[in-house]
Amino acid sequence: MAAWDASKWQFHDGYGLDEFVADTSGWEFWPVVVDGVLAGAIMANGPELHCCIKPEFFRRWATPGMYRRVMRHKALHGRLVTTVNVDHDAGREFVERFGFTMTGNTGHVLHYEMR
């Protein structure tokens, strides 16, 4: 629920919780807590990773512990990939600051990889 609550604003009209649950079946979800409040979740499926963070927690949720967990996940899979909506400035700034490199642009979605 934390991932859905934090990211539902990015999806097209008509895409709801049921579709999200079906599309993320089999994914791991890591809760992100800031000052005791559930700020969102990181979703992981193999090397694919998505950070679903409520806007009010942008730029203050990525702790050193979370960074270490992500880097352990990268070591396990050899690389990480993610996508960011082209108009999501905070998301784009975060993945680039975190060390991802843009590998493609499909118009409304930017594709990133970290090796």
CORSUL-V337130 format. One record per residue. N is the residue number from 1. RES is the residue in three letters. SS is DSSP state (hx for helix, st for strand, lp for the rest). PHI is phi in whole degrees, 0 to 359 (NA if undefined). BURIAL is b if it has 24 or more other C-alpha atoms within 12 Angstrom, else e. Layout:
BEGIN
n->N res->RES ss->SS phi->PHI burial->BURIAL
n->N res->RES ss->SS phi->PHI burial->BURIAL
END
This chain:
BEGIN
n->1 res->MET ss->lp phi->NA burial->b
n->2 res->ALA ss->hx phi->299 burial->b
n->3 res->ALA ss->hx phi->294 burial->b
n->4 res->TRP ss->hx phi->297 burial->b
n->5 res->ASP ss->hx phi->302 burial->e
n->6 res->ALA ss->hx phi->280 burial->b
n->7 res->SER ss->hx phi->243 burial->b
n->8 res->LYS ss->hx phi->300 burial->b
n->9 res->TRP ss->hx phi->294 burial->e
n->10 res->GLN ss->hx phi->273 burial->b
n->11 res->PHE ss->lp phi->270 burial->e
n->12 res->HIS ss->lp phi->291 burial->e
n->13 res->ASP ss->lp phi->303 burial->e
n->14 res->GLY ss->lp phi->96 burial->e
n->15 res->TYR ss->lp phi->271 burial->e
n->16 res->GLY ss->lp phi->239 burial->e
n->17 res->LEU ss->hx phi->303 burial->e
n->18 res->ASP ss->hx phi->300 burial->e
n->19 res->GLU ss->hx phi->293 burial->e
n->20 res->PHE ss->hx phi->299 burial->b
n->21 res->VAL ss->hx phi->299 burial->e
n->22 res->ALA ss->hx phi->295 burial->e
n->23 res->ASP ss->hx phi->290 burial->e
n->24 res->THR ss->lp phi->250 burial->e
n->25 res->SER ss->lp phi->301 burial->e
n->26 res->GLY ss->lp phi->91 burial->e
n->27 res->TRP ss->lp phi->279 burial->e
n->28 res->GLU ss->st phi->270 burial->e
n->29 res->PHE ss->st phi->234 burial->e
n->30 res->TRP ss->st phi->250 burial->b
n->31 res->PRO ss->st phi->295 burial->b
n->32 res->VAL ss->st phi->244 burial->b
n->33 res->VAL ss->st phi->244 burial->e
n->34 res->VAL ss->st phi->237 burial->e
n->35 res->ASP ss->lp phi->51 burial->e
n->36 res->GLY ss->lp phi->80 burial->e
n->37 res->VAL ss->st phi->248 burial->e
n->38 res->LEU ss->st phi->290 burial->e
n->39 res->ALA ss->st phi->268 burial->b
n->40 res->GLY ss->st phi->151 burial->b
n->41 res->ALA ss->st phi->204 burial->b
n->42 res->ILE ss->st phi->258 burial->b
n->43 res->MET ss->st phi->255 burial->b
n->44 res->ALA ss->st phi->226 burial->b
n->45 res->ASN ss->st phi->215 burial->e
n->46 res->GLY ss->lp phi->62 burial->e
n->47 res->PRO ss->lp phi->281 burial->b
n->48 res->GLU ss->st phi->276 burial->b
n->49 res->LEU ss->st phi->225 burial->b
n->50 res->HIS ss->st phi->223 burial->b
n->51 res->CYS ss->st phi->260 burial->b
n->52 res->CYS ss->st phi->251 burial->b
n->53 res->ILE ss->st phi->238 burial->b
n->54 res->LYS ss->lp phi->298 burial->b
n->55 res->PRO ss->hx phi->307 burial->e
n->56 res->GLU ss->hx phi->292 burial->e
n->57 res->PHE ss->hx phi->252 burial->b
n->58 res->PHE ss->lp phi->306 burial->e
n->59 res->ARG ss->lp phi->68 burial->e
n->60 res->ARG ss->lp phi->213 burial->e
n->61 res->TRP ss->lp phi->252 burial->b
n->62 res->ALA ss->lp phi->277 burial->b
n->63 res->THR ss->lp phi->276 burial->e
n->64 res->PRO ss->hx phi->303 burial->e
n->65 res->GLY ss->hx phi->296 burial->e
n->66 res->MET ss->hx phi->293 burial->e
n->67 res->TYR ss->hx phi->301 burial->e
n->68 res->ARG ss->hx phi->298 burial->e
n->69 res->ARG ss->hx phi->296 burial->e
n->70 res->VAL ss->hx phi->296 burial->b
n->71 res->MET ss->hx phi->292 burial->e
n->72 res->ARG ss->hx phi->295 burial->e
n->73 res->HIS ss->hx phi->295 burial->b
n->74 res->LYS ss->hx phi->297 burial->b
n->75 res->ALA ss->hx phi->298 burial->e
n->76 res->LEU ss->hx phi->294 burial->e
n->77 res->HIS ss->hx phi->256 burial->e
n->78 res->GLY ss->lp phi->84 burial->e
n->79 res->ARG ss->lp phi->190 burial->e
n->80 res->LEU ss->st phi->228 burial->b
n->81 res->VAL ss->st phi->229 burial->b
n->82 res->THR ss->st phi->203 burial->b
n->83 res->THR ss->st phi->226 burial->b
n->84 res->VAL ss->st phi->220 burial->b
n->85 res->ASN ss->st phi->299 burial->b
n->86 res->VAL ss->lp phi->302 burial->e
n->87 res->ASP ss->lp phi->264 burial->e
n->88 res->HIS ss->lp phi->264 burial->e
n->89 res->ASP ss->hx phi->303 burial->e
n->90 res->ALA ss->hx phi->296 burial->b
n->91 res->GLY ss->hx phi->294 burial->b
n->92 res->ARG ss->hx phi->296 burial->b
n->93 res->GLU ss->hx phi->300 burial->e
n->94 res->PHE ss->hx phi->296 burial->b
n->95 res->VAL ss->hx phi->295 burial->b
n->96 res->GLU ss->hx phi->289 burial->e
n->97 res->ARG ss->hx phi->293 burial->e
n->98 res->PHE ss->hx phi->289 burial->b
n->99 res->GLY ss->lp phi->120 burial->e
n->100 res->PHE ss->lp phi->283 burial->b
n->101 res->THR ss->st phi->244 burial->b
n->102 res->MET ss->st phi->291 burial->b
n->103 res->THR ss->st phi->245 burial->e
n->104 res->GLY ss->st phi->183 burial->e
n->105 res->ASN ss->st phi->217 burial->e
n->106 res->THR ss->lp phi->257 burial->e
n->107 res->GLY ss->lp phi->99 burial->e
n->108 res->HIS ss->lp phi->252 burial->e
n->109 res->VAL ss->st phi->230 burial->e
n->110 res->LEU ss->st phi->261 burial->b
n->111 res->HIS ss->st phi->254 burial->b
n->112 res->TYR ss->st phi->230 burial->b
n->113 res->GLU ss->st phi->218 burial->b
n->114 res->MET ss->st phi->232 burial->b
n->115 res->ARG ss->lp phi->246 burial->e
END
